[in-house]
Amino acid sequence: MKLGEDEQFITPPSRIQLFSTKGTESLESNGYLVRPAPGVQPSVHSSTYWTPKSAKGLEITFTTGFSGVVLSLKTSDAEVLHGKATTFWDFSRKKQTAEVTARRVPCGKQ
């Protein structure tokens, strides 16, 4: 599905950092903070946070407060997370999904 200008609402930063700091502002109070990695262009999302879902799973939410994307990820080892990205909208639109892989990268590396 071609989304045109709406694509920005479901596109997270290319690299992110997960923090163990609980969010306190707006929707971020629903979980722990997520930020773009140093030097990475931020997305349009006003709230980004992650929540643990199981011993080996988590969800990362990127939202404008109205639309965004949720990454549901699980790990089989400490270096790689696999899962699915699912969009959400504040109006009637078919959800989009995509397979997602996240790899742990030491801070300071590209």
C-alpha positions as CSV (number, residue, x, y, z in Angstrom):
1,M,0.0,0.0,0.0
2,K,1.4,3.4,-1.0
3,L,1.0,5.8,1.9
4,G,2.6,8.9,0.4
5,E,3.1,11.6,3.1
6,D,1.5,9.3,5.7
7,E,4.5,7.0,5.6
8,Q,6.3,9.3,8.1
9,F,3.8,8.3,10.8
10,I,4.7,4.7,10.7
11,T,8.5,5.0,10.1
12,P,10.7,4.8,13.2
13,P,14.3,6.1,13.3
14,S,16.8,3.8,11.6
15,R,18.6,3.1,14.9
16,I,17.3,3.5,18.4
17,Q,18.4,3.2,22.0
18,L,16.4,1.5,24.7
19,F,16.7,2.9,28.2
20,S,15.9,1.4,31.6
21,T,14.4,4.8,32.6
22,K,10.6,4.8,33.1
23,G,8.9,7.5,31.0
24,T,7.1,10.3,32.9
25,E,5.7,12.5,30.1
26,S,2.5,11.9,28.2
27,L,2.2,8.4,26.6
28,E,5.8,7.6,27.5
29,S,4.6,6.9,31.1
30,N,3.2,3.6,29.7
31,G,6.8,2.2,29.5
32,Y,10.5,2.8,29.4
33,L,12.2,5.4,27.2
34,V,13.3,4.9,23.6
35,R,15.3,7.5,21.7
36,P,17.1,7.7,18.4
37,A,20.7,6.6,18.5
38,P,23.2,9.4,18.6
39,G,23.5,11.1,15.1
40,V,20.3,9.5,13.9
41,Q,17.4,11.7,12.6
42,P,14.4,11.5,14.9
43,S,11.0,10.5,13.7
44,V,7.8,12.5,13.9
45,H,6.6,10.6,16.9
46,S,6.0,12.6,20.1
47,S,6.1,9.5,22.3
48,T,8.3,6.4,22.0
49,Y,8.5,3.8,24.7
50,W,9.1,0.1,25.2
51,T,7.3,-2.4,27.5
52,P,8.3,-5.9,28.6
53,K,5.8,-8.5,27.5
54,S,7.5,-11.7,28.6
55,A,10.9,-13.0,29.8
56,K,12.1,-12.9,26.1
57,G,9.7,-10.4,24.5
58,L,9.0,-6.7,24.4
59,E,7.0,-4.1,22.5
60,I,8.3,-0.8,21.2
61,T,5.7,1.9,20.4
62,F,6.3,4.9,18.2
63,T,3.2,7.2,18.3
64,T,2.1,10.7,17.5
65,G,-0.7,10.2,19.9
66,F,-3.0,9.4,17.0
67,S,-1.1,7.0,14.7
68,G,2.1,5.1,14.7
69,V,3.7,1.6,14.7
70,V,4.2,-1.1,17.4
71,L,7.1,-3.5,17.1
72,S,6.4,-6.8,18.9
73,L,9.8,-8.5,19.3
74,K,11.1,-11.7,20.9
75,T,14.6,-13.0,21.3
76,S,16.2,-16.4,21.2
77,D,19.6,-15.0,22.2
78,A,21.0,-11.7,23.6
79,E,22.0,-10.2,20.3
80,V,19.0,-10.5,18.0
81,L,15.2,-9.7,18.3
82,H,12.7,-10.9,15.7
83,G,9.0,-10.0,15.3
84,K,6.4,-8.0,13.6
85,A,5.7,-4.3,13.1
86,T,2.0,-3.3,13.1
87,T,0.6,0.1,12.2
88,F,-2.2,1.9,13.9
89,W,-4.3,4.9,12.9
90,D,-6.9,7.2,14.4
91,F,-9.1,6.7,11.4
92,S,-10.4,3.7,9.4
93,R,-7.4,2.3,7.4
94,K,-6.2,-1.2,6.9
95,K,-3.3,-2.1,9.2
96,Q,0.0,-2.8,7.6
97,T,2.4,-5.4,9.0
98,A,6.0,-6.2,8.3
99,E,8.7,-8.6,9.6
100,V,11.2,-6.9,11.8
101,T,14.8,-7.9,12.9
102,A,16.7,-5.8,15.5
103,R,20.3,-6.4,16.3
104,R,22.2,-5.3,19.3
105,V,25.0,-2.8,18.5
106,P,27.5,-1.4,21.0
107,C,27.1,2.3,21.6
108,G,29.2,4.4,19.4
109,K,29.2,2.0,16.4
110,Q,27.4,2.5,13.1
